[in-house]
Amino acid sequence: MSSMPTPYQQVWAVVILAAITGYLGCLYTSFNTWVCLVRKKWAKFMWAKILES
C-alpha cells in the first residue's frame, strides 16, 4: 500500500489556497488603487514631488 495521497484528497487544499490567494490579490489591487489616487492628489505640490523622490 502506498502512503501517497490520491489527487482527490488534495483538491480541498488547492481550492482553499486559490481562494486565499485570490482574496489577497484583490486586497493588493484595492490598496494599489488607493495609493495611486492619494499620490495623484498630492503630486500637485512641488514639495510632495521632491519628498517622494
PDB file of N, CA, C and O in Angstrom:
ATOM      1  N   MET A   1       0.842  -1.196   0.000  1.00  0.00           N
ATOM      2  CA  MET A   1       0.000   0.000   0.000  1.00  0.00           C
ATOM      3  C   MET A   1       0.881   1.251   0.000  1.00  0.00           C
ATOM      4  O   MET A   1       1.891   1.334   0.699  1.00  0.00           O
ATOM      5  N   SER A   2       0.475   2.173  -0.775  1.00  0.00           N
ATOM      6  CA  SER A   2       1.205   3.430  -0.881  1.00  0.00           C
ATOM      7  C   SER A   2       0.624   4.444   0.100  1.00  0.00           C
ATOM      8  O   SER A   2      -0.590   4.509   0.295  1.00  0.00           O
ATOM      9  N   SER A   3       1.487   5.221   0.702  1.00  0.00           N
ATOM     10  CA  SER A   3       1.010   6.250   1.633  1.00  0.00           C
ATOM     11  C   SER A   3       0.825   7.597   0.942  1.00  0.00           C
ATOM     12  O   SER A   3       0.514   8.595   1.591  1.00  0.00           O
ATOM     13  N   MET A   4       1.015   7.621  -0.358  1.00  0.00           N
ATOM     14  CA  MET A   4       0.842   8.861  -1.114  1.00  0.00           C
ATOM     15  C   MET A   4      -0.647   9.194  -1.219  1.00  0.00           C
ATOM     16  O   MET A   4      -1.454   8.300  -1.472  1.00  0.00           O
ATOM     17  N   PRO A   5      -1.022  10.443  -1.034  1.00  0.00           N
ATOM     18  CA  PRO A   5      -2.441  10.793  -1.147  1.00  0.00           C
ATOM     19  C   PRO A   5      -2.911  10.746  -2.600  1.00  0.00           C
ATOM     20  O   PRO A   5      -2.142  11.004  -3.525  1.00  0.00           O
ATOM     21  N   THR A   6      -4.147  10.421  -2.774  1.00  0.00           N
ATOM     22  CA  THR A   6      -4.710  10.432  -4.122  1.00  0.00           C
ATOM     23  C   THR A   6      -4.978  11.871  -4.527  1.00  0.00           C
ATOM     24  O   THR A   6      -5.098  12.739  -3.662  1.00  0.00           O
ATOM     25  N   PRO A   7      -5.075  12.145  -5.825  1.00  0.00           N
ATOM     26  CA  PRO A   7      -5.324  13.528  -6.260  1.00  0.00           C
ATOM     27  C   PRO A   7      -6.603  14.120  -5.677  1.00  0.00           C
ATOM     28  O   PRO A   7      -6.682  15.331  -5.472  1.00  0.00           O
ATOM     29  N   TYR A   8      -7.597  13.292  -5.411  1.00  0.00           N
ATOM     30  CA  TYR A   8      -8.860  13.807  -4.896  1.00  0.00           C
ATOM     31  C   TYR A   8      -8.752  14.266  -3.446  1.00  0.00           C
ATOM     32  O   TYR A   8      -9.560  15.074  -2.990  1.00  0.00           O
ATOM     33  N   GLN A   9      -7.777  13.764  -2.733  1.00  0.00           N
ATOM     34  CA  GLN A   9      -7.588  14.201  -1.347  1.00  0.00           C
ATOM     35  C   GLN A   9      -6.934  15.575  -1.292  1.00  0.00           C
ATOM     36  O   GLN A   9      -7.000  16.233  -0.254  1.00  0.00           O
ATOM     37  N   GLN A  10      -6.318  16.020  -2.348  1.00  0.00           N
ATOM     38  CA  GLN A  10      -5.636  17.308  -2.368  1.00  0.00           C
ATOM     39  C   GLN A  10      -6.478  18.419  -2.971  1.00  0.00           C
ATOM     40  O   GLN A  10      -6.044  19.571  -2.992  1.00  0.00           O
ATOM     41  N   VAL A  11      -7.651  18.111  -3.455  1.00  0.00           N
ATOM     42  CA  VAL A  11      -8.482  19.112  -4.122  1.00  0.00           C
ATOM     43  C   VAL A  11      -8.874  20.222  -3.161  1.00  0.00           C
ATOM     44  O   VAL A  11      -8.842  21.395  -3.535  1.00  0.00           O
ATOM     45  N   TRP A  12      -9.241  19.881  -1.938  1.00  0.00           N
ATOM     46  CA  TRP A  12      -9.670  20.909  -0.984  1.00  0.00           C
ATOM     47  C   TRP A  12      -8.533  21.869  -0.642  1.00  0.00           C
ATOM     48  O   TRP A  12      -8.762  23.066  -0.469  1.00  0.00           O
ATOM     49  N   ALA A  13      -7.320  21.356  -0.544  1.00  0.00           N
ATOM     50  CA  ALA A  13      -6.176  22.227  -0.275  1.00  0.00           C
ATOM     51  C   ALA A  13      -5.963  23.207  -1.426  1.00  0.00           C
ATOM     52  O   ALA A  13      -5.660  24.377  -1.193  1.00  0.00           O
ATOM     53  N   VAL A  14      -6.116  22.748  -2.643  1.00  0.00           N
ATOM     54  CA  VAL A  14      -5.945  23.613  -3.807  1.00  0.00           C
ATOM     55  C   VAL A  14      -7.050  24.667  -3.856  1.00  0.00           C
ATOM     56  O   VAL A  14      -6.785  25.831  -4.160  1.00  0.00           O
ATOM     57  N   VAL A  15      -8.284  24.264  -3.558  1.00  0.00           N
ATOM     58  CA  VAL A  15      -9.410  25.205  -3.573  1.00  0.00           C
ATOM     59  C   VAL A  15      -9.232  26.269  -2.497  1.00  0.00           C
ATOM     60  O   VAL A  15      -9.457  27.452  -2.751  1.00  0.00           O
ATOM     61  N   ILE A  16      -8.834  25.862  -1.308  1.00  0.00           N
ATOM     62  CA  ILE A  16      -8.627  26.834  -0.216  1.00  0.00           C
ATOM     63  C   ILE A  16      -7.474  27.768  -0.543  1.00  0.00           C
ATOM     64  O   ILE A  16      -7.570  28.975  -0.321  1.00  0.00           O
ATOM     65  N   LEU A  17      -6.389  27.221  -1.066  1.00  0.00           N
ATOM     66  CA  LEU A  17      -5.240  28.048  -1.440  1.00  0.00           C
ATOM     67  C   LEU A  17      -5.610  29.046  -2.537  1.00  0.00           C
ATOM     68  O   LEU A  17      -5.178  30.198  -2.501  1.00  0.00           O
ATOM     69  N   ALA A  18      -6.404  28.609  -3.505  1.00  0.00           N
ATOM     70  CA  ALA A  18      -6.829  29.501  -4.589  1.00  0.00           C
ATOM     71  C   ALA A  18      -7.724  30.618  -4.053  1.00  0.00           C
ATOM     72  O   ALA A  18      -7.611  31.764  -4.489  1.00  0.00           O
ATOM     73  N   ALA A  19      -8.606  30.295  -3.119  1.00  0.00           N
ATOM     74  CA  ALA A  19      -9.487  31.317  -2.546  1.00  0.00           C
ATOM     75  C   ALA A  19      -8.691  32.338  -1.740  1.00  0.00           C
ATOM     76  O   ALA A  19      -8.958  33.537  -1.827  1.00  0.00           O
ATOM     77  N   ILE A  20      -7.729  31.883  -0.968  1.00  0.00           N
ATOM     78  CA  ILE A  20      -6.914  32.795  -0.154  1.00  0.00           C
ATOM     79  C   ILE A  20      -6.068  33.701  -1.045  1.00  0.00           C
ATOM     80  O   ILE A  20      -6.016  34.911  -0.826  1.00  0.00           O
ATOM     81  N   THR A  21      -5.412  33.129  -2.041  1.00  0.00           N
ATOM     82  CA  THR A  21      -4.568  33.957  -2.909  1.00  0.00           C
ATOM     83  C   THR A  21      -5.403  34.902  -3.771  1.00  0.00           C
ATOM     84  O   THR A  21      -4.955  36.006  -4.081  1.00  0.00           O
ATOM     85  N   GLY A  22      -6.601  34.489  -4.159  1.00  0.00           N
ATOM     86  CA  GLY A  22      -7.491  35.391  -4.891  1.00  0.00           C
ATOM     87  C   GLY A  22      -7.905  36.578  -4.040  1.00  0.00           C
ATOM     88  O   GLY A  22      -7.937  37.714  -4.515  1.00  0.00           O
ATOM     89  N   TYR A  23      -8.221  36.308  -2.778  1.00  0.00           N
ATOM     90  CA  TYR A  23      -8.597  37.387  -1.854  1.00  0.00           C
ATOM     91  C   TYR A  23      -7.414  38.324  -1.611  1.00  0.00           C
ATOM     92  O   TYR A  23      -7.588  39.543  -1.595  1.00  0.00           O
ATOM     93  N   LEU A  24      -6.223  37.775  -1.424  1.00  0.00           N
ATOM     94  CA  LEU A  24      -5.044  38.620  -1.217  1.00  0.00           C
ATOM     95  C   LEU A  24      -4.725  39.451  -2.463  1.00  0.00           C
ATOM     96  O   LEU A  24      -4.294  40.598  -2.348  1.00  0.00           O
ATOM     97  N   GLY A  25      -4.932  38.887  -3.633  1.00  0.00           N
ATOM     98  CA  GLY A  25      -4.735  39.647  -4.867  1.00  0.00           C
ATOM     99  C   GLY A  25      -5.715  40.794  -4.985  1.00  0.00           C
ATOM    100  O   GLY A  25      -5.362  41.876  -5.452  1.00  0.00           O
ATOM    101  N   CYS A  26      -6.951  40.558  -4.561  1.00  0.00           N
ATOM    102  CA  CYS A  26      -7.964  41.617  -4.570  1.00  0.00           C
ATOM    103  C   CYS A  26      -7.589  42.726  -3.587  1.00  0.00           C
ATOM    104  O   CYS A  26      -7.740  43.908  -3.899  1.00  0.00           O
ATOM    105  N   LEU A  27      -7.105  42.353  -2.408  1.00  0.00           N
ATOM    106  CA  LEU A  27      -6.669  43.360  -1.431  1.00  0.00           C
ATOM    107  C   LEU A  27      -5.499  44.185  -1.964  1.00  0.00           C
ATOM    108  O   LEU A  27      -5.453  45.401  -1.781  1.00  0.00           O
ATOM    109  N   TYR A  28      -4.558  43.518  -2.622  1.00  0.00           N
ATOM    110  CA  TYR A  28      -3.411  44.230  -3.176  1.00  0.00           C
ATOM    111  C   TYR A  28      -3.843  45.216  -4.253  1.00  0.00           C
ATOM    112  O   TYR A  28      -3.356  46.346  -4.291  1.00  0.00           O
ATOM    113  N   THR A  29      -4.749  44.801  -5.124  1.00  0.00           N
ATOM    114  CA  THR A  29      -5.224  45.683  -6.189  1.00  0.00           C
ATOM    115  C   THR A  29      -5.972  46.879  -5.614  1.00  0.00           C
ATOM    116  O   THR A  29      -5.798  48.002  -6.087  1.00  0.00           O
ATOM    117  N   SER A  30      -6.797  46.654  -4.605  1.00  0.00           N
ATOM    118  CA  SER A  30      -7.529  47.748  -3.968  1.00  0.00           C
ATOM    119  C   SER A  30      -6.575  48.730  -3.289  1.00  0.00           C
ATOM    120  O   SER A  30      -6.742  49.945  -3.399  1.00  0.00           O
ATOM    121  N   PHE A  31      -5.574  48.195  -2.586  1.00  0.00           N
ATOM    122  CA  PHE A  31      -4.599  49.050  -1.914  1.00  0.00           C
ATOM    123  C   PHE A  31      -3.788  49.847  -2.925  1.00  0.00           C
ATOM    124  O   PHE A  31      -3.532  51.033  -2.713  1.00  0.00           O
ATOM    125  N   ASN A  32      -3.383  49.217  -4.015  1.00  0.00           N
ATOM    126  CA  ASN A  32      -2.605  49.901  -5.037  1.00  0.00           C
ATOM    127  C   ASN A  32      -3.419  51.012  -5.698  1.00  0.00           C
ATOM    128  O   ASN A  32      -2.883  52.082  -5.990  1.00  0.00           O
ATOM    129  N   THR A  33      -4.701  50.768  -5.935  1.00  0.00           N
ATOM    130  CA  THR A  33      -5.577  51.802  -6.498  1.00  0.00           C
ATOM    131  C   THR A  33      -5.684  52.983  -5.543  1.00  0.00           C
ATOM    132  O   THR A  33      -5.639  54.137  -5.968  1.00  0.00           O
ATOM    133  N   TRP A  34      -5.826  52.694  -4.256  1.00  0.00           N
ATOM    134  CA  TRP A  34      -5.922  53.767  -3.251  1.00  0.00           C
ATOM    135  C   TRP A  34      -4.630  54.575  -3.202  1.00  0.00           C
ATOM    136  O   TRP A  34      -4.669  55.803  -3.129  1.00  0.00           O
ATOM    137  N   VAL A  35      -3.487  53.896  -3.243  1.00  0.00           N
ATOM    138  CA  VAL A  35      -2.198  54.593  -3.216  1.00  0.00           C
ATOM    139  C   VAL A  35      -2.055  55.493  -4.439  1.00  0.00           C
ATOM    140  O   VAL A  35      -1.570  56.619  -4.326  1.00  0.00           O
ATOM    141  N   CYS A  36      -2.468  55.012  -5.591  1.00  0.00           N
ATOM    142  CA  CYS A  36      -2.370  55.820  -6.815  1.00  0.00           C
ATOM    143  C   CYS A  36      -3.265  57.050  -6.742  1.00  0.00           C
ATOM    144  O   CYS A  36      -2.874  58.125  -7.198  1.00  0.00           O
ATOM    145  N   LEU A  37      -4.454  56.910  -6.178  1.00  0.00           N
ATOM    146  CA  LEU A  37      -5.349  58.055  -6.043  1.00  0.00           C
ATOM    147  C   LEU A  37      -4.789  59.095  -5.077  1.00  0.00           C
ATOM    148  O   LEU A  37      -4.856  60.296  -5.342  1.00  0.00           O
ATOM    149  N   VAL A  38      -4.244  58.635  -3.968  1.00  0.00           N
ATOM    150  CA  VAL A  38      -3.647  59.566  -2.996  1.00  0.00           C
ATOM    151  C   VAL A  38      -2.425  60.245  -3.604  1.00  0.00           C
ATOM    152  O   VAL A  38      -2.222  61.446  -3.427  1.00  0.00           O
ATOM    153  N   ARG A  39      -1.616  59.475  -4.320  1.00  0.00           N
ATOM    154  CA  ARG A  39      -0.424  60.045  -4.953  1.00  0.00           C
ATOM    155  C   ARG A  39      -0.804  61.080  -6.003  1.00  0.00           C
ATOM    156  O   ARG A  39      -0.151  62.117  -6.114  1.00  0.00           O
ATOM    157  N   LYS A  40      -1.845  60.811  -6.769  1.00  0.00           N
ATOM    158  CA  LYS A  40      -2.291  61.759  -7.787  1.00  0.00           C
ATOM    159  C   LYS A  40      -2.773  63.051  -7.140  1.00  0.00           C
ATOM    160  O   LYS A  40      -2.556  64.137  -7.678  1.00  0.00           O
ATOM    161  N   LYS A  41      -3.421  62.937  -5.996  1.00  0.00           N
ATOM    162  CA  LYS A  41      -3.939  64.108  -5.290  1.00  0.00           C
ATOM    163  C   LYS A  41      -2.799  64.975  -4.748  1.00  0.00           C
ATOM    164  O   LYS A  41      -2.862  66.203  -4.821  1.00  0.00           O
ATOM    165  N   TRP A  42      -1.761  64.338  -4.209  1.00  0.00           N
ATOM    166  CA  TRP A  42      -0.677  65.084  -3.579  1.00  0.00           C
ATOM    167  C   TRP A  42       0.452  65.445  -4.544  1.00  0.00           C
ATOM    168  O   TRP A  42       1.336  66.221  -4.181  1.00  0.00           O
ATOM    169  N   ALA A  43       0.443  64.907  -5.753  1.00  0.00           N
ATOM    170  CA  ALA A  43       1.533  65.181  -6.697  1.00  0.00           C
ATOM    171  C   ALA A  43       1.454  66.588  -7.281  1.00  0.00           C
ATOM    172  O   ALA A  43       2.333  66.986  -8.045  1.00  0.00           O
ATOM    173  N   LYS A  44       0.428  67.334  -6.937  1.00  0.00           N
ATOM    174  CA  LYS A  44       0.291  68.701  -7.445  1.00  0.00           C
ATOM    175  C   LYS A  44       1.293  69.646  -6.794  1.00  0.00           C
ATOM    176  O   LYS A  44       1.670  70.663  -7.377  1.00  0.00           O
ATOM    177  N   PHE A  45       1.717  69.307  -5.595  1.00  0.00           N
ATOM    178  CA  PHE A  45       2.596  70.184  -4.840  1.00  0.00           C
ATOM    179  C   PHE A  45       4.062  69.835  -5.113  1.00  0.00           C
ATOM    180  O   PHE A  45       4.440  68.664  -5.169  1.00  0.00           O
ATOM    181  N   MET A  46       4.867  70.872  -5.280  1.00  0.00           N
ATOM    182  CA  MET A  46       6.277  70.673  -5.596  1.00  0.00           C
ATOM    183  C   MET A  46       6.993  69.955  -4.457  1.00  0.00           C
ATOM    184  O   MET A  46       7.834  69.095  -4.719  1.00  0.00           O
ATOM    185  N   TRP A  47       6.687  70.277  -3.209  1.00  0.00           N
ATOM    186  CA  TRP A  47       7.360  69.649  -2.085  1.00  0.00           C
ATOM    187  C   TRP A  47       7.045  68.159  -2.013  1.00  0.00           C
ATOM    188  O   TRP A  47       7.876  67.379  -1.548  1.00  0.00           O
ATOM    189  N   ALA A  48       5.860  67.751  -2.466  1.00  0.00           N
ATOM    190  CA  ALA A  48       5.493  66.340  -2.454  1.00  0.00           C
ATOM    191  C   ALA A  48       6.290  65.569  -3.500  1.00  0.00           C
ATOM    192  O   ALA A  48       6.684  64.427  -3.263  1.00  0.00           O
ATOM    193  N   LYS A  49       6.525  66.181  -4.645  1.00  0.00           N
ATOM    194  CA  LYS A  49       7.326  65.528  -5.683  1.00  0.00           C
ATOM    195  C   LYS A  49       8.760  65.340  -5.213  1.00  0.00           C
ATOM    196  O   LYS A  49       9.366  64.295  -5.450  1.00  0.00           O
ATOM    197  N   ILE A  50       9.294  66.344  -4.553  1.00  0.00           N
ATOM    198  CA  ILE A  50      10.665  66.264  -4.053  1.00  0.00           C
ATOM    199  C   ILE A  50      10.747  65.226  -2.925  1.00  0.00           C
ATOM    200  O   ILE A  50      11.688  64.433  -2.876  1.00  0.00           O
ATOM    201  N   LEU A  51       9.778  65.234  -2.039  1.00  0.00           N
ATOM    202  CA  LEU A  51       9.770  64.302  -0.924  1.00  0.00           C
ATOM    203  C   LEU A  51       9.610  62.849  -1.403  1.00  0.00           C
ATOM    204  O   LEU A  51      10.193  61.929  -0.828  1.00  0.00           O
ATOM    205  N   GLU A  52       8.831  62.663  -2.440  1.00  0.00           N
ATOM    206  CA  GLU A  52       8.629  61.310  -2.968  1.00  0.00           C
ATOM    207  C   GLU A  52       9.909  60.725  -3.547  1.00  0.00           C
ATOM    208  O   GLU A  52      10.193  59.539  -3.377  1.00  0.00           O
ATOM    209  N   SER A  53      10.670  61.556  -4.224  1.00  0.00           N
ATOM    210  CA  SER A  53      11.912  61.043  -4.819  1.00  0.00           C
ATOM    211  C   SER A  53      12.966  60.855  -3.762  1.00  0.00           C
ATOM    212  O   SER A  53      14.079  60.430  -4.070  1.00  0.00           O
TER     213      SER A  53
END
